[in-house]
Amino acid sequence: MNLLVVNALIRTIAFITWTCFSAWLFVQMEHTENDFVDQKYQLLRSLYISMVSKYNMTIDDFNNFSNIAHEALSAPDLQWTYLHSFDFVLQTVTTIGYGYITPKTEGGKILSIFVALVGIPITMLALKTVGELIVYGVNEVVKKFETKVLKKSEVRQLQTKTAVILFLLLVMLIMTASILLARRAGWTVTESVYFWFITYTTIGFGDYVTKDLPQSIQMLSSNGSRSYQGQEKRVFEVEETAQIFVSILTLVYSIQGLCLVSSILNSIMAAIEELNLRPRCLRRKTEDRASDNKNSSPEQCDREVIQAL
């Protein structure tokens, strides 16, 4: 059987097995016996009974009131300013996609497809190149440290040591960013670590975002004056602009983490090559061909194995 087919079957089986097992683990961890749909209904029903007893409200009035309140308290659609657009493009080309800002028009959706098709390969190439540069820099540091400080004549398992160092740097980066973000956003350290990991792996669930969307009115004036409303609007605009800058800085910081993740992947692949984990050439029956195998390149070994299978 072709080696490619065998690898495809093994990896597909591994993928299905891991997915099913992980789903079972989440059921054991997250499943509860609570019926959240029924709880929501009972909460709405109790609110309706309370409004009827106090204000003699009809069911139609209550439905209109609750629908308007839900619309007012839901997350508003963001205005497509340049800062918001820049935030959206960064989320798109890095494939993070938190989801709190998305195009609504037909033209915007088509444009997002075009931006993604062009921007994602460019971004991936840039991250890969920067990752390779980081690996090169760490390799040089390890070489100089072992040859000049430790006085070693030869550096062994260089790529493996580089991978370990880069992984430790990533852990330090996540922990430092998590502590800082936990203080600002009021999250726990676990929530902050979860946020950065989801970001660095470009999963981007969107359940935790650094941009806090207004969910309720904090204060209402008794007379509803226009001056107070204008002051409240200006305060909201200033806070929103500050939150946009924080979101962009978070994404820029995330790009640094993505470059570090790319460097770790590059170093792991280089470490595998260094450990000589390629399949060995099959021995020939004759001594001459066996000696030729010993001198053959890794690429020739791979081709010979595939042909033999």
C-alpha positions as CSV (number, residue, x, y, z in Angstrom):
1,M,0.0,0.0,0.0
2,N,1.2,3.5,-0.8
3,L,2.9,5.2,2.2
4,L,0.8,8.3,1.7
5,V,-2.4,6.3,1.9
6,V,-1.2,4.6,5.1
7,N,-0.3,8.0,6.7
8,A,-3.7,9.4,5.7
9,L,-5.6,6.5,7.2
10,I,-3.6,6.6,10.5
11,R,-3.9,10.4,10.9
12,T,-7.6,10.3,10.0
13,I,-8.3,7.6,12.6
14,A,-6.2,9.6,15.1
15,F,-8.2,12.7,14.4
16,I,-11.6,11.0,14.8
17,T,-10.5,9.2,17.9
18,W,-9.1,12.4,19.6
19,T,-12.2,14.4,18.6
20,C,-14.7,11.8,20.0
21,F,-12.6,11.4,23.2
22,S,-12.3,15.2,23.7
23,A,-16.1,15.6,23.2
24,W,-16.7,13.0,25.9
25,L,-14.3,14.8,28.3
26,F,-16.2,18.1,27.7
27,V,-19.5,16.3,28.5
28,Q,-18.1,15.1,31.8
29,M,-16.7,18.5,32.6
30,E,-19.3,20.9,31.4
31,H,-22.7,19.1,31.4
32,T,-25.2,19.9,34.0
33,E,-28.7,18.7,34.7
34,N,-30.1,22.3,34.6
35,D,-32.6,23.0,31.8
36,F,-31.5,26.5,30.8
37,V,-34.3,27.0,28.3
38,D,-36.9,26.3,31.0
39,Q,-35.0,28.6,33.4
40,K,-35.2,31.4,30.9
41,Y,-38.9,30.8,30.4
42,Q,-39.7,30.8,34.1
43,L,-37.7,34.0,34.6
44,L,-39.6,35.7,31.8
45,R,-42.9,34.4,33.2
46,S,-42.2,35.7,36.7
47,L,-41.3,39.1,35.3
48,Y,-44.6,39.1,33.3
49,I,-46.6,38.3,36.5
50,S,-44.8,41.0,38.4
51,M,-45.5,43.6,35.6
52,V,-49.1,42.6,35.4
53,S,-49.6,42.9,39.1
54,K,-48.0,46.3,39.3
55,Y,-49.0,48.0,36.1
56,N,-51.9,45.9,34.8
57,M,-49.9,45.2,31.6
58,T,-51.3,43.1,28.8
59,I,-49.4,40.3,27.2
60,D,-48.9,42.3,24.0
61,D,-47.6,45.3,26.0
62,F,-45.2,43.1,27.9
63,N,-43.9,41.4,24.7
64,N,-43.3,44.8,23.1
65,F,-41.6,46.1,26.2
66,S,-39.3,43.0,26.6
67,N,-38.4,43.0,22.9
68,I,-37.4,46.7,22.9
69,A,-35.5,46.2,26.1
70,H,-33.7,43.2,24.7
71,E,-32.8,45.2,21.5
72,A,-31.6,48.1,23.6
73,L,-29.4,46.0,25.9
74,S,-27.9,43.8,23.2
75,A,-24.5,44.6,21.8
76,P,-24.7,47.4,19.3
77,D,-23.4,47.3,15.7
78,L,-20.1,49.1,15.6
79,Q,-19.5,52.0,13.3
80,W,-17.0,51.2,10.6
81,T,-14.4,53.9,11.4
82,Y,-10.8,53.4,10.3
83,L,-9.8,52.0,13.7
84,H,-12.7,49.5,13.7
85,S,-11.8,48.5,10.1
86,F,-8.1,48.1,11.1
87,D,-9.2,45.9,14.0
88,F,-11.4,43.8,11.7
89,V,-8.7,43.4,9.0
90,L,-6.1,42.3,11.7
91,Q,-8.6,39.7,13.0
92,T,-9.2,38.5,9.4
93,V,-5.7,38.1,8.1
94,T,-4.5,36.5,11.3
95,T,-7.6,34.1,11.2
96,I,-8.4,35.0,14.8
97,G,-11.9,36.4,14.1
98,Y,-13.4,37.2,17.5
99,G,-16.7,38.0,15.8
100,Y,-17.7,41.2,17.6
101,I,-17.3,43.2,14.3
102,T,-18.4,41.7,11.0
103,P,-19.5,43.1,7.6
104,K,-23.3,43.6,7.1
105,T,-23.5,44.7,3.5
106,E,-23.1,42.5,0.4
107,G,-20.2,44.5,-0.8
108,G,-18.5,44.2,2.6
109,K,-18.9,40.5,2.7
110,I,-17.4,40.1,-0.8
111,L,-14.5,42.5,0.1
112,S,-13.8,40.4,3.3
113,I,-13.5,37.3,1.1
114,F,-11.0,39.1,-1.2
115,V,-9.0,40.5,1.8
116,A,-8.8,37.1,3.4
117,L,-7.7,35.3,0.2
118,V,-4.9,37.8,-0.3
119,G,-4.1,38.7,3.3
120,I,-4.0,35.3,4.9
121,P,-1.2,33.8,2.7
122,I,0.8,37.1,3.1
123,T,0.3,37.0,6.8
124,M,1.3,33.3,7.1
125,L,4.4,33.9,5.0
126,A,5.3,36.9,7.2
127,L,4.8,34.9,10.4
128,K,6.8,32.0,9.0
129,T,9.7,34.2,8.0
130,V,9.8,36.1,11.3
131,G,9.5,32.7,13.1
132,E,12.6,31.4,11.1
133,L,14.4,34.6,12.0
134,I,13.6,34.0,15.7
135,V,14.8,30.4,15.5
136,Y,18.1,31.6,13.8
137,G,18.6,34.2,16.6
138,V,18.1,31.7,19.4
139,N,20.3,29.2,17.6
140,E,23.1,31.7,17.5
141,V,22.7,32.5,21.2
142,V,22.8,28.9,22.2
143,K,25.9,28.3,20.0
144,K,27.8,31.2,21.6
145,F,26.7,30.3,25.1
146,E,27.9,26.7,24.8
147,T,31.1,27.4,22.9
148,K,32.2,30.6,24.7
149,V,30.7,30.2,28.2
150,L,30.6,26.4,28.6
151,K,33.7,25.9,26.4
152,K,32.2,23.1,24.4
153,S,33.8,22.2,21.1
154,E,30.6,20.9,19.6
155,V,26.9,21.9,20.1
156,R,24.7,18.8,20.2
157,Q,20.9,18.7,19.7
158,L,20.9,22.5,18.9
159,Q,17.4,22.5,17.5
160,T,15.9,20.6,20.4
161,K,17.4,23.1,22.9
162,T,16.1,25.9,20.8
163,A,12.6,24.5,20.8
164,V,12.6,24.1,24.6
165,I,13.8,27.7,25.0
166,L,11.2,29.1,22.6
167,F,8.4,27.1,24.4
168,L,9.5,28.6,27.8
169,L,9.5,32.1,26.2
170,L,6.0,31.5,25.0
171,V,4.9,30.3,28.5
172,M,6.5,33.5,30.0
173,L,4.8,35.7,27.4
174,I,1.4,34.2,28.1
175,M,1.8,34.4,31.9
176,T,3.0,38.0,31.8
177,A,0.2,39.1,29.4
178,S,-2.3,37.2,31.4
179,I,-1.4,38.9,34.7
180,L,-1.5,42.3,33.1
181,L,-4.8,41.6,31.3
182,A,-6.4,40.1,34.4
183,R,-5.8,43.4,36.3
184,R,-7.3,45.5,33.5
185,A,-10.3,43.4,32.5
186,G,-11.2,42.0,35.9
187,W,-10.6,38.4,34.7
188,T,-9.0,35.6,36.7
189,V,-5.6,34.5,35.6
190,T,-7.1,31.3,34.3
191,E,-9.5,33.3,32.1
192,S,-6.6,35.4,30.8
193,V,-4.4,32.4,30.0
194,Y,-7.4,30.9,28.2
195,F,-7.9,34.1,26.2
196,W,-4.3,34.3,25.1
197,F,-4.1,30.7,24.2
198,I,-7.3,30.9,22.1
199,T,-5.8,34.0,20.5
200,Y,-2.3,32.6,19.8
201,T,-3.8,29.4,18.3
202,T,-6.1,31.7,16.1
203,I,-9.2,29.9,17.3
204,G,-10.9,33.1,18.5
205,F,-14.1,31.9,20.1
206,G,-15.0,35.5,21.1
207,D,-16.4,34.6,24.5
208,Y,-13.6,36.8,26.0
209,V,-12.6,39.9,24.2
210,T,-10.6,43.0,25.4
211,K,-13.2,45.3,23.8
212,D,-15.9,45.8,26.4
213,L,-19.2,46.5,24.7
214,P,-21.8,48.5,26.7
215,Q,-24.5,46.3,28.0
216,S,-26.5,48.6,30.3
217,I,-27.2,52.2,31.1
218,Q,-25.2,53.1,34.2
219,M,-27.0,56.3,35.1
220,L,-30.1,58.3,34.0
221,S,-30.8,61.9,34.7
222,S,-34.1,62.7,36.4
223,N,-35.1,65.4,33.9
224,G,-33.5,63.8,30.8
225,S,-31.9,67.1,29.8
226,R,-30.1,67.3,26.5
227,S,-26.9,68.7,28.1
228,Y,-26.7,65.6,30.3
229,Q,-27.4,63.3,27.4
230,G,-24.7,65.0,25.3
231,Q,-22.2,64.7,28.1
232,E,-23.1,61.0,28.5
233,K,-22.6,60.5,24.8
234,R,-19.2,62.2,24.8
235,V,-18.0,60.1,27.7
236,F,-19.2,57.0,25.9
237,E,-17.3,58.0,22.7
238,V,-14.1,58.6,24.6
239,E,-14.4,55.3,26.4
240,E,-15.1,53.5,23.1
241,T,-12.1,55.1,21.4
242,A,-9.9,54.0,24.3
243,Q,-11.3,50.4,24.0
244,I,-10.5,50.3,20.3
245,F,-6.9,51.3,20.9
246,V,-6.7,48.6,23.6
247,S,-8.1,46.0,21.2
248,I,-5.6,47.0,18.5
249,L,-2.7,46.9,20.9
250,T,-3.9,43.5,22.1
251,L,-4.0,42.2,18.5
252,V,-0.5,43.7,17.8
253,Y,0.7,41.9,20.9
254,S,-1.0,38.8,19.7
255,I,0.9,39.0,16.4
256,Q,4.2,38.8,18.4
257,G,2.8,35.6,20.1
258,L,1.9,34.2,16.7
259,C,5.4,34.8,15.4
260,L,6.7,33.0,18.5
261,V,4.3,30.1,17.9
262,S,5.5,29.9,14.3
263,S,9.1,29.8,15.5
264,I,8.3,27.0,17.9
265,L,6.8,25.0,15.0
266,N,9.8,25.7,12.9
267,S,12.2,24.6,15.6
268,I,10.2,21.4,16.3
269,M,10.4,20.4,12.7
270,A,14.1,21.2,12.6
271,A,14.6,19.2,15.8
272,I,12.9,16.2,14.2
273,E,15.3,16.5,11.3
274,E,18.1,16.8,13.7
275,L,17.1,13.6,15.6
276,N,17.2,11.8,12.3
277,L,13.7,10.4,12.6
278,R,13.2,9.9,8.9
279,P,12.5,6.3,7.8
280,R,15.7,4.4,7.2
281,C,16.4,3.1,3.7
282,L,15.5,-0.5,3.1
283,R,18.5,-2.8,2.9
284,R,19.3,-4.2,-0.5
285,K,20.1,-7.9,-1.0
286,T,23.4,-7.2,-2.5
287,E,26.3,-5.7,-0.6
288,D,26.9,-3.0,-3.2
289,R,23.4,-1.6,-3.0
290,A,23.5,-1.8,0.8
291,S,26.7,0.3,0.8
292,D,25.0,2.7,-1.6
293,N,22.1,3.0,0.8
294,K,24.3,4.1,3.6
295,N,25.6,7.0,1.5
296,S,22.1,8.0,0.1
297,S,20.5,11.2,1.0
298,P,17.3,11.4,3.2
299,E,15.2,12.3,0.2
300,Q,16.5,9.2,-1.7
301,C,15.6,7.1,1.4
302,D,12.1,8.4,1.4
303,R,11.6,7.7,-2.3
304,E,13.0,4.2,-2.0
305,V,10.7,3.4,0.9
306,I,7.7,4.7,-1.0
307,Q,8.7,2.6,-4.1
308,A,9.2,-0.5,-2.0
309,L,5.8,-0.2,-0.4
